[in-house]
């Protein structure tokens, strides 16, 4: 949509020639923005999904990521790119000087949106220190959805007393994301202790027979504790989006878009 067509659409609404609900539905289906033949940015995803599109950097060149990020930053106060390398960061920094980068989570982002006071705080629980990179991807994604996060790290089943020391905090959380590699047992343990929704993130941490996280994935899918939601291996971003959707549903109906 260009400025002329947008003005025409708004003129029709103001004259009563087009209804507001019809116009909202039309805006949800508006065309995307092409970027030099290699990308099509969906600027209206925030209208449909309450959050804008996120850039997945793996497989993209630094220049491609930088160009996409720059176009998105021109339209949205919050932009997130996951699986970004230092090269992606340096190239993007040349175009968007306020971009931030975290080497642990491999996330690039800007956050120019007003700070929000949200009482609901999701809990991130990681079995081991080696799971922290995936957990931090979730943390940044949730923060860009307007939620502050609580973290409990290195509380895996090899030393269960470490987890039980945090039991009151676990049971007070509105939603929990649990990260575990190896055999992936921690989500099942946590889900047996709390009433809130539990999202399991199997990680690729482990020796050869863990098969790059497949053992943890199967462990989470076969959990003895019922009702666990499971995302793909190392998919901290996907877990954050699911948690944010759950938390959004707990908000009053008047809550606006998070981004």
VEXLUMNU-703471 format. One line per 3 residues: number of its first residue (from 1); for each residue x, y, z of C-alpha. Coordinates in steps of 0.05 Angstrom, whole numbers, padded with zeros to 5 digits. Example, Ala and Ser with C-alpha at 12.3 -4.5 7.8 and 13.67 -1.06 7.14 Angstrom:
1 = 00246,-00090,00156  00273,-00021,00143
//
This chain:
1 = 00000,00000,00000  00026,00070,-00018  00007,00138,00010
4 = -00044,00152,-00045  -00082,00087,-00036  -00081,00094,00039
7 = -00110,00165,00034  -00164,00138,-00013  -00181,00083,00036
10 = -00186,00131,00095  -00227,00180,00054  -00278,00125,00040
13 = -00281,00109,00114  -00292,00182,00133  -00348,00189,00082
16 = -00382,00126,00106  -00370,00090,00040  -00331,00035,00075
19 = -00343,00007,00145  -00290,00006,00199  -00292,-00069,00208
22 = -00287,-00080,00133  -00227,-00033,00131  -00191,-00069,00187
25 = -00200,-00135,00150  -00172,-00103,00087  -00112,-00076,00124
28 = -00097,-00145,00150  -00088,-00170,00078  -00047,-00112,00050
31 = 00013,-00128,00007  00083,-00137,00034  00145,-00096,00020
34 = 00195,-00129,-00028  00269,-00119,-00013  00315,-00124,-00074
37 = 00286,-00190,-00097  00309,-00231,-00037  00256,-00216,00017
40 = 00184,-00195,00025  00172,-00159,00092  00104,-00169,00122
43 = 00094,-00102,00157  00022,-00118,00174  00036,-00181,00213
46 = 00031,-00139,00277  -00041,-00122,00258  -00058,-00196,00248
49 = -00016,-00228,00302  -00005,-00172,00352  00070,-00174,00339
52 = 00114,-00158,00279  00154,-00206,00237  00220,-00230,00265
55 = 00283,-00238,00223  00317,-00306,00224  00389,-00292,00206
58 = 00419,-00361,00192  00426,-00371,00117  00422,-00296,00104
61 = 00483,-00253,00087  00501,-00195,00133  00479,-00146,00079
64 = 00411,-00181,00071  00399,-00179,00146  00420,-00106,00151
67 = 00374,-00085,00094  00314,-00122,00121  00327,-00096,00191
70 = 00332,-00025,00167  00266,-00029,00129  00231,-00059,00189
73 = 00260,-00008,00237  00229,00047,00195  00160,00019,00209
76 = 00162,-00013,00278  00188,00010,00346  00210,-00061,00363
79 = 00249,-00106,00315  00281,-00173,00332  00330,-00215,00293
82 = 00350,-00284,00318  00411,-00329,00305  00452,-00268,00287
85 = 00528,-00271,00281  00577,-00216,00298  00581,-00202,00223
88 = 00506,-00192,00219  00511,-00144,00278  00567,-00102,00248
91 = 00533,-00095,00181  00466,-00077,00212  00500,-00027,00258
94 = 00522,00012,00197  00449,00023,00178  00413,00024,00245
97 = 00460,00056,00296  00417,00041,00357  00414,-00034,00345
100 = 00434,-00078,00404  00469,-00146,00401  00476,-00202,00452
103 = 00529,-00253,00435  00501,-00306,00483  00431,-00309,00454
106 = 00454,-00286,00384  00398,-00235,00382  00397,-00167,00347
109 = 00342,-00118,00367  00317,-00048,00376  00265,-00028,00428
112 = 00238,00043,00420  00170,00027,00448  00147,00059,00514
115 = 00162,00017,00575  00102,-00022,00600  00086,-00043,00671
118 = 00063,-00115,00668  00049,-00154,00731  00054,-00222,00696
121 = 00125,-00248,00695  00141,-00312,00658  00193,-00359,00690
124 = 00252,-00387,00651  00281,-00451,00680  00345,-00481,00651
127 = 00372,-00549,00669  00445,-00529,00659  00490,-00471,00644
130 = 00498,-00498,00573  00424,-00486,00561  00429,-00411,00576
133 = 00440,-00388,00504  00372,-00417,00483  00340,-00391,00546
136 = 00366,-00321,00534  00337,-00321,00464  00270,-00333,00498
139 = 00284,-00278,00549  00298,-00225,00497  00239,-00245,00454
142 = 00192,-00241,00515  00220,-00174,00535  00204,-00148,00465
145 = 00133,-00173,00476  00128,-00128,00537  00141,-00180,00592
148 = 00196,-00179,00644  00223,-00249,00657  00248,-00286,00718
151 = 00306,-00335,00711  00325,-00398,00748  00386,-00430,00717
154 = 00427,-00493,00729  00374,-00532,00767  00374,-00598,00728
157 = 00353,-00666,00752  00425,-00687,00768  00416,-00645,00832
160 = 00342,-00641,00844  00350,-00604,00910  00373,-00543,00870
163 = 00305,-00540,00836  00264,-00553,00899  00298,-00494,00933
166 = 00259,-00449,00885  00192,-00485,00892  00152,-00424,00918
169 = 00176,-00381,00859  00161,-00437,00809  00090,-00446,00836
172 = 00076,-00370,00833  00095,-00363,00759  00038,-00353,00709
175 = 00075,-00393,00655  00141,-00429,00654  00190,-00445,00598
178 = 00236,-00502,00615  00300,-00516,00577  00336,-00583,00580
181 = 00384,-00623,00538  00413,-00692,00553  00352,-00736,00568
184 = 00305,-00676,00574  00274,-00696,00641  00268,-00628,00673
187 = 00203,-00604,00640  00167,-00667,00665  00192,-00654,00736
190 = 00172,-00581,00735  00103,-00596,00706  00091,-00644,00763
193 = 00103,-00588,00814  00063,-00530,00785  -00007,-00514,00761
196 = 00013,-00463,00708  00026,-00479,00635  00095,-00509,00621
199 = 00130,-00502,00554  00187,-00550,00543  00247,-00530,00500
202 = 00292,-00589,00485  00363,-00566,00472  00419,-00596,00431
205 = 00463,-00603,00493  00491,-00672,00505  00537,-00728,00483
208 = 00530,-00770,00420  00468,-00811,00440  00429,-00746,00452
211 = 00429,-00740,00376  00433,-00665,00375  00373,-00656,00421
214 = 00329,-00711,00392  00332,-00751,00456  00310,-00690,00496
217 = 00254,-00676,00446  00227,-00747,00452  00234,-00744,00527
220 = 00192,-00680,00529  00140,-00708,00481  00135,-00772,00523
223 = 00131,-00735,00589  00094,-00770,00646  00067,-00703,00669
226 = 00007,-00686,00624  -00007,-00621,00588  00064,-00599,00571
229 = 00072,-00558,00507  00135,-00577,00468  00171,-00534,00416
232 = 00226,-00554,00369  00299,-00566,00389  00334,-00501,00411
235 = 00272,-00460,00392  00275,-00409,00447  00241,-00357,00403
238 = 00182,-00402,00388  00173,-00418,00462  00173,-00344,00478
241 = 00119,-00330,00427  00075,-00385,00455  00086,-00360,00526
244 = 00069,-00289,00505  00005,-00313,00472  -00015,-00348,00536
247 = 00002,-00287,00578  -00036,-00241,00530  -00097,-00284,00541
250 = -00092,-00272,00616  -00094,-00196,00606  -00157,-00153,00609
253 = -00194,-00148,00543  -00173,-00075,00537  -00098,-00093,00533
256 = -00069,-00065,00469  -00017,-00094,00422  00048,-00112,00456
259 = 00089,-00084,00399
//
